[in-house]
Amino acid sequence: MTNDAVYNLHLVSDSSGETVTNIARACLVQYENVEVTEHFWWLVRTTGQMNRVIEGIRHAPGLVVFTLLDKGVRDLLEQACRDMRIPYVSAIDPVMQAFSRFFERQALSEIGKQHVLDDDYFRRIDAMHFAVRHDDGQSLETVGDADMILVGVSRTSKTPTCMYLANRGFKVANIPLVPGFVLPDEIATASNPLFVGLTREPKSLSDIRQSRLRIMNEERDTSYADLDVVREEIAEARRLFVKYNWPVIDVTRRSIEETAATIIQLYNQRHSTS
């Protein structure tokens, strides 16, 4: 294929497709200037469903990446790919085989087992509800029950980071720092939560706020995105972080996932030494 080609990528799963999608996209980001059309085939558990998948692959040939546990359904796909001379790969086989060798036993091969409604599932749901109730400085009277509290000025990715952490099972709250706001000392000194200050490079933050104002069609005069005002907000936030000796993360060039991973590391370090 030429460099201008559009590549078809078929992602096939007998469950929600979360695993195979995450693996594929983690790999795709390493290839620049490659145009890919993704074809999603979820909850494929019968031969009839697989036959429809195979027909779709036949009409748009391309790499097939799958997570399939049922041997009959999987064999059907693999044989069809061989017949069509289309490349295919199981996304989890190498890891499963390594586990089997390490544990010296075979896997259960139960479809959707990672999504079972167990205690861990309900813990994550509770954490999501907690994050929603304690978003943007709400419900301060119970914020001390959080595992983590993120503090920062507007547009430092507090809410999406909280939701990502909640999906990992952590109870997270966030408190926005706005001009004139005084954080109550009894909250700032709460012993249970891990406080983390989030900051961003002033010019980047000013640009993000200007973009936000354009999206909201905000035409009135406002200092919200003024660079000098933004610099002072960030400086004031940093003084607060220093006052309480909170760890600080600059999110300027970090993804939500990277910020969350750093926070989880801080949380684990804190509890491993307590």
GUROSE-563073 format. One record per residue (C-alpha): x, y, z; residue in one letter. Coordinates in pm, whole numbers, plus 50000, padded with zeros to 5 digits. Example, Ala and Ser with C-alpha at 12.3 -4.5 7.8 and 13.67 -1.06 7.14 Angstrom:
// GUROSE-563073
<pt><X>51230</X><Y>49550</Y><Z>50780</Z><aa>a</aa></pt>
<pt><X>51367</X><Y>49894</Y><Z>50714</Z><aa>s</aa></pt>
//
This chain:
// GUROSE-563073
<pt><X>50000</X><Y>50000</Y><Z>50000</Z><aa>m</aa></pt>
<pt><X>50111</X><Y>50360</Y><Z>49943</Z><aa>t</aa></pt>
<pt><X>50156</X><Y>50613</Y><Z>50218</Z><aa>n</aa></pt>
<pt><X>49823</X><Y>50769</Y><Z>50115</Z><aa>d</aa></pt>
<pt><X>49628</X><Y>50448</Y><Z>50168</Z><aa>a</aa></pt>
<pt><X>49350</X><Y>50411</Y><Z>50420</Z><aa>v</aa></pt>
<pt><X>49393</X><Y>50097</Y><Z>50627</Z><aa>y</aa></pt>
<pt><X>49102</X><Y>49894</Y><Z>50758</Z><aa>n</aa></pt>
<pt><X>49129</X><Y>49768</Y><Z>51115</Z><aa>l</aa></pt>
<pt><X>48871</X><Y>49519</Y><Z>51243</Z><aa>h</aa></pt>
<pt><X>48837</X><Y>49495</Y><Z>51622</Z><aa>l</aa></pt>
<pt><X>48638</X><Y>49188</Y><Z>51724</Z><aa>v</aa></pt>
<pt><X>48529</X><Y>49099</Y><Z>52077</Z><aa>s</aa></pt>
<pt><X>48289</X><Y>48863</Y><Z>52250</Z><aa>d</aa></pt>
<pt><X>48239</X><Y>49125</Y><Z>52521</Z><aa>s</aa></pt>
<pt><X>48224</X><Y>49507</Y><Z>52538</Z><aa>s</aa></pt>
<pt><X>48530</X><Y>49559</Y><Z>52317</Z><aa>g</aa></pt>
<pt><X>48704</X><Y>49773</Y><Z>52579</Z><aa>e</aa></pt>
<pt><X>49015</X><Y>49556</Y><Z>52602</Z><aa>t</aa></pt>
<pt><X>49084</X><Y>49514</Y><Z>52231</Z><aa>v</aa></pt>
<pt><X>49010</X><Y>49882</Y><Z>52160</Z><aa>t</aa></pt>
<pt><X>49247</X><Y>50005</Y><Z>52429</Z><aa>n</aa></pt>
<pt><X>49524</X><Y>49773</Y><Z>52313</Z><aa>i</aa></pt>
<pt><X>49482</X><Y>49871</Y><Z>51947</Z><aa>a</aa></pt>
<pt><X>49477</X><Y>50244</Y><Z>52018</Z><aa>r</aa></pt>
<pt><X>49777</X><Y>50222</Y><Z>52248</Z><aa>a</aa></pt>
<pt><X>49963</X><Y>50079</Y><Z>51948</Z><aa>c</aa></pt>
<pt><X>49813</X><Y>50309</Y><Z>51683</Z><aa>l</aa></pt>
<pt><X>49941</X><Y>50628</Y><Z>51849</Z><aa>v</aa></pt>
<pt><X>50294</X><Y>50514</Y><Z>51769</Z><aa>q</aa></pt>
<pt><X>50227</X><Y>50546</Y><Z>51394</Z><aa>y</aa></pt>
<pt><X>50212</X><Y>50899</Y><Z>51258</Z><aa>e</aa></pt>
<pt><X>50041</X><Y>50997</Y><Z>50935</Z><aa>n</aa></pt>
<pt><X>49860</X><Y>50665</Y><Z>50905</Z><aa>v</aa></pt>
<pt><X>49489</X><Y>50685</Y><Z>50825</Z><aa>e</aa></pt>
<pt><X>49289</X><Y>50400</Y><Z>50976</Z><aa>v</aa></pt>
<pt><X>48921</X><Y>50314</Y><Z>50946</Z><aa>t</aa></pt>
<pt><X>48818</X><Y>50116</Y><Z>51252</Z><aa>e</aa></pt>
<pt><X>48543</X><Y>49857</Y><Z>51227</Z><aa>h</aa></pt>
<pt><X>48396</X><Y>49755</Y><Z>51562</Z><aa>f</aa></pt>
<pt><X>48239</X><Y>49414</Y><Z>51617</Z><aa>w</aa></pt>
<pt><X>48123</X><Y>49368</Y><Z>51977</Z><aa>w</aa></pt>
<pt><X>47938</X><Y>49091</Y><Z>52164</Z><aa>l</aa></pt>
<pt><X>48020</X><Y>48833</Y><Z>51895</Z><aa>v</aa></pt>
<pt><X>47933</X><Y>48502</Y><Z>52062</Z><aa>r</aa></pt>
<pt><X>47760</X><Y>48283</Y><Z>51804</Z><aa>t</aa></pt>
<pt><X>47854</X><Y>48142</Y><Z>51465</Z><aa>t</aa></pt>
<pt><X>47575</X><Y>48346</Y><Z>51305</Z><aa>g</aa></pt>
<pt><X>47716</X><Y>48668</Y><Z>51450</Z><aa>q</aa></pt>
<pt><X>48066</X><Y>48569</Y><Z>51343</Z><aa>m</aa></pt>
<pt><X>47950</X><Y>48500</Y><Z>50986</Z><aa>n</aa></pt>
<pt><X>47827</X><Y>48860</Y><Z>50967</Z><aa>r</aa></pt>
<pt><X>48166</X><Y>48979</Y><Z>51094</Z><aa>v</aa></pt>
<pt><X>48346</X><Y>48772</Y><Z>50833</Z><aa>i</aa></pt>
<pt><X>48128</X><Y>48919</Y><Z>50560</Z><aa>e</aa></pt>
<pt><X>48216</X><Y>49268</Y><Z>50682</Z><aa>g</aa></pt>
<pt><X>48586</X><Y>49183</Y><Z>50675</Z><aa>i</aa></pt>
<pt><X>48548</X><Y>49044</Y><Z>50324</Z><aa>r</aa></pt>
<pt><X>48403</X><Y>49377</Y><Z>50204</Z><aa>h</aa></pt>
<pt><X>48674</X><Y>49585</Y><Z>50376</Z><aa>a</aa></pt>
<pt><X>48988</X><Y>49372</Y><Z>50406</Z><aa>p</aa></pt>
<pt><X>49235</X><Y>49472</Y><Z>50675</Z><aa>g</aa></pt>
<pt><X>49410</X><Y>49361</Y><Z>50993</Z><aa>l</aa></pt>
<pt><X>49185</X><Y>49174</Y><Z>51237</Z><aa>v</aa></pt>
<pt><X>49256</X><Y>49206</Y><Z>51610</Z><aa>v</aa></pt>
<pt><X>49034</X><Y>49004</Y><Z>51841</Z><aa>f</aa></pt>
<pt><X>48959</X><Y>48894</Y><Z>52195</Z><aa>t</aa></pt>
<pt><X>48754</X><Y>48576</Y><Z>52166</Z><aa>l</aa></pt>
<pt><X>48732</X><Y>48292</Y><Z>52418</Z><aa>l</aa></pt>
<pt><X>48483</X><Y>48053</Y><Z>52256</Z><aa>d</aa></pt>
<pt><X>48693</X><Y>47809</Y><Z>52054</Z><aa>k</aa></pt>
<pt><X>48430</X><Y>47741</Y><Z>51788</Z><aa>g</aa></pt>
<pt><X>48364</X><Y>48109</Y><Z>51717</Z><aa>v</aa></pt>
<pt><X>48735</X><Y>48186</Y><Z>51722</Z><aa>r</aa></pt>
<pt><X>48824</X><Y>47897</Y><Z>51488</Z><aa>d</aa></pt>
<pt><X>48563</X><Y>48021</Y><Z>51242</Z><aa>l</aa></pt>
<pt><X>48721</X><Y>48367</Y><Z>51230</Z><aa>l</aa></pt>
<pt><X>49078</X><Y>48238</Y><Z>51205</Z><aa>e</aa></pt>
<pt><X>48994</X><Y>47998</Y><Z>50922</Z><aa>q</aa></pt>
<pt><X>48812</X><Y>48271</Y><Z>50729</Z><aa>a</aa></pt>
<pt><X>49110</X><Y>48504</Y><Z>50768</Z><aa>c</aa></pt>
<pt><X>49344</X><Y>48234</Y><Z>50643</Z><aa>r</aa></pt>
<pt><X>49118</X><Y>48166</Y><Z>50345</Z><aa>d</aa></pt>
<pt><X>49106</X><Y>48539</Y><Z>50260</Z><aa>m</aa></pt>
<pt><X>49480</X><Y>48577</Y><Z>50333</Z><aa>r</aa></pt>
<pt><X>49403</X><Y>48852</Y><Z>50582</Z><aa>i</aa></pt>
<pt><X>49635</X><Y>48903</Y><Z>50881</Z><aa>p</aa></pt>
<pt><X>49486</X><Y>48841</Y><Z>51225</Z><aa>y</aa></pt>
<pt><X>49607</X><Y>48840</Y><Z>51584</Z><aa>v</aa></pt>
<pt><X>49465</X><Y>48765</Y><Z>51927</Z><aa>s</aa></pt>
<pt><X>49521</X><Y>49066</Y><Z>52152</Z><aa>a</aa></pt>
<pt><X>49554</X><Y>48873</Y><Z>52477</Z><aa>i</aa></pt>
<pt><X>49692</X><Y>48531</Y><Z>52385</Z><aa>d</aa></pt>
<pt><X>50058</X><Y>48603</Y><Z>52473</Z><aa>p</aa></pt>
<pt><X>49962</X><Y>48738</Y><Z>52817</Z><aa>v</aa></pt>
<pt><X>49717</X><Y>48455</Y><Z>52887</Z><aa>m</aa></pt>
<pt><X>49979</X><Y>48198</Y><Z>52788</Z><aa>q</aa></pt>
<pt><X>50237</X><Y>48363</Y><Z>53014</Z><aa>a</aa></pt>
<pt><X>49989</X><Y>48356</Y><Z>53304</Z><aa>f</aa></pt>
<pt><X>49907</X><Y>47991</Y><Z>53241</Z><aa>s</aa></pt>
<pt><X>50275</X><Y>47899</Y><Z>53249</Z><aa>r</aa></pt>
<pt><X>50334</X><Y>48109</Y><Z>53560</Z><aa>f</aa></pt>
<pt><X>50031</X><Y>47979</Y><Z>53752</Z><aa>f</aa></pt>
<pt><X>50068</X><Y>47629</Y><Z>53608</Z><aa>e</aa></pt>
<pt><X>49698</X><Y>47610</Y><Z>53528</Z><aa>r</aa></pt>
<pt><X>49461</X><Y>47694</Y><Z>53245</Z><aa>q</aa></pt>
<pt><X>49233</X><Y>47998</Y><Z>53236</Z><aa>a</aa></pt>
<pt><X>48859</X><Y>47961</Y><Z>53292</Z><aa>l</aa></pt>
<pt><X>48773</X><Y>48112</Y><Z>52950</Z><aa>s</aa></pt>
<pt><X>48451</X><Y>48268</Y><Z>53081</Z><aa>e</aa></pt>
<pt><X>48323</X><Y>48540</Y><Z>52848</Z><aa>i</aa></pt>
<pt><X>48279</X><Y>48883</Y><Z>53008</Z><aa>g</aa></pt>
<pt><X>48424</X><Y>48774</Y><Z>53341</Z><aa>k</aa></pt>
<pt><X>48609</X><Y>49107</Y><Z>53375</Z><aa>q</aa></pt>
<pt><X>48269</X><Y>49280</Y><Z>53383</Z><aa>h</aa></pt>
<pt><X>48114</X><Y>49066</Y><Z>53657</Z><aa>v</aa></pt>
<pt><X>47896</X><Y>49250</Y><Z>53910</Z><aa>l</aa></pt>
<pt><X>48127</X><Y>49191</Y><Z>54204</Z><aa>d</aa></pt>
<pt><X>48236</X><Y>49408</Y><Z>54499</Z><aa>d</aa></pt>
<pt><X>48496</X><Y>49582</Y><Z>54285</Z><aa>d</aa></pt>
<pt><X>48232</X><Y>49678</Y><Z>54028</Z><aa>y</aa></pt>
<pt><X>48001</X><Y>49831</Y><Z>54288</Z><aa>f</aa></pt>
<pt><X>48297</X><Y>50008</Y><Z>54450</Z><aa>r</aa></pt>
<pt><X>48367</X><Y>50180</Y><Z>54118</Z><aa>r</aa></pt>
<pt><X>48001</X><Y>50276</Y><Z>54079</Z><aa>i</aa></pt>
<pt><X>48000</X><Y>50425</Y><Z>54431</Z><aa>d</aa></pt>
<pt><X>48317</X><Y>50616</Y><Z>54347</Z><aa>a</aa></pt>
<pt><X>48156</X><Y>50759</Y><Z>54032</Z><aa>m</aa></pt>
<pt><X>47856</X><Y>50881</Y><Z>54233</Z><aa>h</aa></pt>
<pt><X>48091</X><Y>51034</Y><Z>54490</Z><aa>f</aa></pt>
<pt><X>48286</X><Y>51220</Y><Z>54219</Z><aa>a</aa></pt>
<pt><X>47965</X><Y>51364</Y><Z>54071</Z><aa>v</aa></pt>
<pt><X>47836</X><Y>51478</Y><Z>54413</Z><aa>r</aa></pt>
<pt><X>48171</X><Y>51638</Y><Z>54501</Z><aa>h</aa></pt>
<pt><X>48251</X><Y>51796</Y><Z>54166</Z><aa>d</aa></pt>
<pt><X>48350</X><Y>52163</Y><Z>54150</Z><aa>d</aa></pt>
<pt><X>48349</X><Y>52223</Y><Z>54525</Z><aa>g</aa></pt>
<pt><X>48008</X><Y>52072</Y><Z>54597</Z><aa>q</aa></pt>
<pt><X>47917</X><Y>51888</Y><Z>54920</Z><aa>s</aa></pt>
<pt><X>48213</X><Y>52022</Y><Z>55116</Z><aa>l</aa></pt>
<pt><X>48061</X><Y>51888</Y><Z>55437</Z><aa>e</aa></pt>
<pt><X>48148</X><Y>51532</Y><Z>55332</Z><aa>t</aa></pt>
<pt><X>48456</X><Y>51599</Y><Z>55121</Z><aa>v</aa></pt>
<pt><X>48674</X><Y>51459</Y><Z>55400</Z><aa>g</aa></pt>
<pt><X>48551</X><Y>51109</Y><Z>55306</Z><aa>d</aa></pt>
<pt><X>48741</X><Y>51129</Y><Z>54977</Z><aa>a</aa></pt>
<pt><X>49049</X><Y>50924</Y><Z>54900</Z><aa>d</aa></pt>
<pt><X>49185</X><Y>51215</Y><Z>54698</Z><aa>m</aa></pt>
<pt><X>49102</X><Y>51584</Y><Z>54658</Z><aa>i</aa></pt>
<pt><X>49223</X><Y>51773</Y><Z>54350</Z><aa>l</aa></pt>
<pt><X>49266</X><Y>52148</Y><Z>54388</Z><aa>v</aa></pt>
<pt><X>49340</X><Y>52396</Y><Z>54111</Z><aa>g</aa></pt>
<pt><X>49228</X><Y>52699</Y><Z>53914</Z><aa>v</aa></pt>
<pt><X>48971</X><Y>52673</Y><Z>53637</Z><aa>s</aa></pt>
<pt><X>49057</X><Y>52457</Y><Z>53333</Z><aa>r</aa></pt>
<pt><X>49328</X><Y>52244</Y><Z>53491</Z><aa>t</aa></pt>
<pt><X>49141</X><Y>51922</Y><Z>53403</Z><aa>s</aa></pt>
<pt><X>49013</X><Y>51858</Y><Z>53756</Z><aa>k</aa></pt>
<pt><X>48675</X><Y>51709</Y><Z>53663</Z><aa>t</aa></pt>
<pt><X>48785</X><Y>51466</Y><Z>53387</Z><aa>p</aa></pt>
<pt><X>49076</X><Y>51351</Y><Z>53603</Z><aa>t</aa></pt>
<pt><X>48835</X><Y>51289</Y><Z>53891</Z><aa>c</aa></pt>
<pt><X>48603</X><Y>51085</Y><Z>53670</Z><aa>m</aa></pt>
<pt><X>48892</X><Y>50878</Y><Z>53537</Z><aa>y</aa></pt>
<pt><X>49013</X><Y>50807</Y><Z>53892</Z><aa>l</aa></pt>
<pt><X>48659</X><Y>50725</Y><Z>54002</Z><aa>a</aa></pt>
<pt><X>48639</X><Y>50466</Y><Z>53726</Z><aa>n</aa></pt>
<pt><X>48946</X><Y>50311</Y><Z>53886</Z><aa>r</aa></pt>
<pt><X>48757</X><Y>50289</Y><Z>54216</Z><aa>g</aa></pt>
<pt><X>48888</X><Y>50596</Y><Z>54401</Z><aa>f</aa></pt>
<pt><X>48658</X><Y>50842</Y><Z>54577</Z><aa>k</aa></pt>
<pt><X>48772</X><Y>51176</Y><Z>54442</Z><aa>v</aa></pt>
<pt><X>48655</X><Y>51534</Y><Z>54493</Z><aa>a</aa></pt>
<pt><X>48777</X><Y>51855</Y><Z>54335</Z><aa>n</aa></pt>
<pt><X>48783</X><Y>52210</Y><Z>54460</Z><aa>i</aa></pt>
<pt><X>48818</X><Y>52502</Y><Z>54216</Z><aa>p</aa></pt>
<pt><X>49031</X><Y>52798</Y><Z>54318</Z><aa>l</aa></pt>
<pt><X>48865</X><Y>53121</Y><Z>54207</Z><aa>v</aa></pt>
<pt><X>48966</X><Y>53478</Y><Z>54296</Z><aa>p</aa></pt>
<pt><X>48842</X><Y>53563</Y><Z>54645</Z><aa>g</aa></pt>
<pt><X>48776</X><Y>53200</Y><Z>54746</Z><aa>f</aa></pt>
<pt><X>48918</X><Y>53101</Y><Z>55084</Z><aa>v</aa></pt>
<pt><X>48960</X><Y>52729</Y><Z>55141</Z><aa>l</aa></pt>
<pt><X>48837</X><Y>52646</Y><Z>55492</Z><aa>p</aa></pt>
<pt><X>49127</X><Y>52531</Y><Z>55708</Z><aa>d</aa></pt>
<pt><X>48932</X><Y>52233</Y><Z>55842</Z><aa>e</aa></pt>
<pt><X>48903</X><Y>52102</Y><Z>55485</Z><aa>i</aa></pt>
<pt><X>49260</X><Y>52179</Y><Z>55382</Z><aa>a</aa></pt>
<pt><X>49394</X><Y>51994</Y><Z>55686</Z><aa>t</aa></pt>
<pt><X>49166</X><Y>51690</Y><Z>55662</Z><aa>a</aa></pt>
<pt><X>49375</X><Y>51385</Y><Z>55745</Z><aa>s</aa></pt>
<pt><X>49214</X><Y>51117</Y><Z>55528</Z><aa>n</aa></pt>
<pt><X>49231</X><Y>51251</Y><Z>55169</Z><aa>p</aa></pt>
<pt><X>49543</X><Y>51294</Y><Z>54960</Z><aa>l</aa></pt>
<pt><X>49542</X><Y>51655</Y><Z>54842</Z><aa>f</aa></pt>
<pt><X>49700</X><Y>51721</Y><Z>54501</Z><aa>v</aa></pt>
<pt><X>49745</X><Y>52062</Y><Z>54344</Z><aa>g</aa></pt>
<pt><X>49697</X><Y>52086</Y><Z>53967</Z><aa>l</aa></pt>
<pt><X>49851</X><Y>52368</Y><Z>53768</Z><aa>t</aa></pt>
<pt><X>49917</X><Y>52461</Y><Z>53406</Z><aa>r</aa></pt>
<pt><X>50155</X><Y>52689</Y><Z>53218</Z><aa>e</aa></pt>
<pt><X>49994</X><Y>53040</Y><Z>53213</Z><aa>p</aa></pt>
<pt><X>49998</X><Y>53095</Y><Z>52834</Z><aa>k</aa></pt>
<pt><X>49851</X><Y>52751</Y><Z>52771</Z><aa>s</aa></pt>
<pt><X>49581</X><Y>52811</Y><Z>53033</Z><aa>l</aa></pt>
<pt><X>49498</X><Y>53152</Y><Z>52889</Z><aa>s</aa></pt>
<pt><X>49460</X><Y>53001</Y><Z>52540</Z><aa>d</aa></pt>
<pt><X>49232</X><Y>52725</Y><Z>52671</Z><aa>i</aa></pt>
<pt><X>49014</X><Y>52978</Y><Z>52851</Z><aa>r</aa></pt>
<pt><X>48990</X><Y>53199</Y><Z>52541</Z><aa>q</aa></pt>
<pt><X>48880</X><Y>52897</Y><Z>52340</Z><aa>s</aa></pt>
<pt><X>48623</X><Y>52817</Y><Z>52609</Z><aa>r</aa></pt>
<pt><X>48483</X><Y>53170</Y><Z>52591</Z><aa>l</aa></pt>
<pt><X>48451</X><Y>53146</Y><Z>52212</Z><aa>r</aa></pt>
<pt><X>48264</X><Y>52817</Y><Z>52240</Z><aa>i</aa></pt>
<pt><X>48028</X><Y>52972</Y><Z>52494</Z><aa>m</aa></pt>
<pt><X>47984</X><Y>53282</Y><Z>52272</Z><aa>n</aa></pt>
<pt><X>48090</X><Y>53496</Y><Z>52566</Z><aa>e</aa></pt>
<pt><X>48123</X><Y>53849</Y><Z>52427</Z><aa>e</aa></pt>
<pt><X>48126</X><Y>54062</Y><Z>52740</Z><aa>r</aa></pt>
<pt><X>48452</X><Y>54201</Y><Z>52877</Z><aa>d</aa></pt>
<pt><X>48607</X><Y>53946</Y><Z>53109</Z><aa>t</aa></pt>
<pt><X>48941</X><Y>53896</Y><Z>53281</Z><aa>s</aa></pt>
<pt><X>48889</X><Y>53519</Y><Z>53285</Z><aa>y</aa></pt>
<pt><X>49137</X><Y>53460</Y><Z>53002</Z><aa>a</aa></pt>
<pt><X>49361</X><Y>53764</Y><Z>53054</Z><aa>d</aa></pt>
<pt><X>49720</X><Y>53641</Y><Z>53068</Z><aa>l</aa></pt>
<pt><X>49825</X><Y>53864</Y><Z>53358</Z><aa>d</aa></pt>
<pt><X>49520</X><Y>53761</Y><Z>53560</Z><aa>v</aa></pt>
<pt><X>49588</X><Y>53396</Y><Z>53482</Z><aa>v</aa></pt>
<pt><X>49949</X><Y>53432</Y><Z>53598</Z><aa>r</aa></pt>
<pt><X>49834</X><Y>53577</Y><Z>53929</Z><aa>e</aa></pt>
<pt><X>49574</X><Y>53301</Y><Z>53977</Z><aa>e</aa></pt>
<pt><X>49838</X><Y>53034</Y><Z>53923</Z><aa>i</aa></pt>
<pt><X>50084</X><Y>53209</Y><Z>54154</Z><aa>a</aa></pt>
<pt><X>49820</X><Y>53234</Y><Z>54427</Z><aa>e</aa></pt>
<pt><X>49734</X><Y>52866</Y><Z>54381</Z><aa>a</aa></pt>
<pt><X>50099</X><Y>52769</Y><Z>54414</Z><aa>r</aa></pt>
<pt><X>50127</X><Y>52968</Y><Z>54738</Z><aa>r</aa></pt>
<pt><X>49835</X><Y>52767</Y><Z>54872</Z><aa>l</aa></pt>
<pt><X>49998</X><Y>52439</Y><Z>54765</Z><aa>f</aa></pt>
<pt><X>50322</X><Y>52537</Y><Z>54939</Z><aa>v</aa></pt>
<pt><X>50136</X><Y>52645</Y><Z>55253</Z><aa>k</aa></pt>
<pt><X>49988</X><Y>52299</Y><Z>55300</Z><aa>y</aa></pt>
<pt><X>50282</X><Y>52110</Y><Z>55148</Z><aa>n</aa></pt>
<pt><X>50065</X><Y>51943</Y><Z>54883</Z><aa>w</aa></pt>
<pt><X>50225</X><Y>51766</Y><Z>54585</Z><aa>p</aa></pt>
<pt><X>50180</X><Y>51960</Y><Z>54261</Z><aa>v</aa></pt>
<pt><X>50130</X><Y>51826</Y><Z>53909</Z><aa>i</aa></pt>
<pt><X>50172</X><Y>52046</Y><Z>53602</Z><aa>d</aa></pt>
<pt><X>49913</X><Y>51916</Y><Z>53353</Z><aa>v</aa></pt>
<pt><X>50030</X><Y>52133</Y><Z>53060</Z><aa>t</aa></pt>
<pt><X>50172</X><Y>51846</Y><Z>52856</Z><aa>r</aa></pt>
<pt><X>50005</X><Y>51556</Y><Z>53031</Z><aa>r</aa></pt>
<pt><X>49708</X><Y>51350</Y><Z>52925</Z><aa>s</aa></pt>
<pt><X>49432</X><Y>51278</Y><Z>53176</Z><aa>i</aa></pt>
<pt><X>49560</X><Y>50921</Y><Z>53202</Z><aa>e</aa></pt>
<pt><X>49915</X><Y>51034</Y><Z>53279</Z><aa>e</aa></pt>
<pt><X>49797</X><Y>51279</Y><Z>53544</Z><aa>t</aa></pt>
<pt><X>49580</X><Y>51011</Y><Z>53703</Z><aa>a</aa></pt>
<pt><X>49865</X><Y>50759</Y><Z>53699</Z><aa>a</aa></pt>
<pt><X>50090</X><Y>51005</Y><Z>53884</Z><aa>t</aa></pt>
<pt><X>49817</X><Y>51071</Y><Z>54143</Z><aa>i</aa></pt>
<pt><X>49768</X><Y>50698</Y><Z>54199</Z><aa>i</aa></pt>
<pt><X>50143</X><Y>50660</Y><Z>54251</Z><aa>q</aa></pt>
<pt><X>50138</X><Y>50938</Y><Z>54511</Z><aa>l</aa></pt>
<pt><X>49840</X><Y>50773</Y><Z>54681</Z><aa>y</aa></pt>
<pt><X>50009</X><Y>50432</Y><Z>54691</Z><aa>n</aa></pt>
<pt><X>50334</X><Y>50581</Y><Z>54821</Z><aa>q</aa></pt>
<pt><X>50147</X><Y>50758</Y><Z>55096</Z><aa>r</aa></pt>
<pt><X>49972</X><Y>50441</Y><Z>55210</Z><aa>h</aa></pt>
<pt><X>50280</X><Y>50223</Y><Z>55180</Z><aa>s</aa></pt>
<pt><X>50461</X><Y>50445</Y><Z>55431</Z><aa>t</aa></pt>
<pt><X>50169</X><Y>50498</Y><Z>55669</Z><aa>s</aa></pt>
//
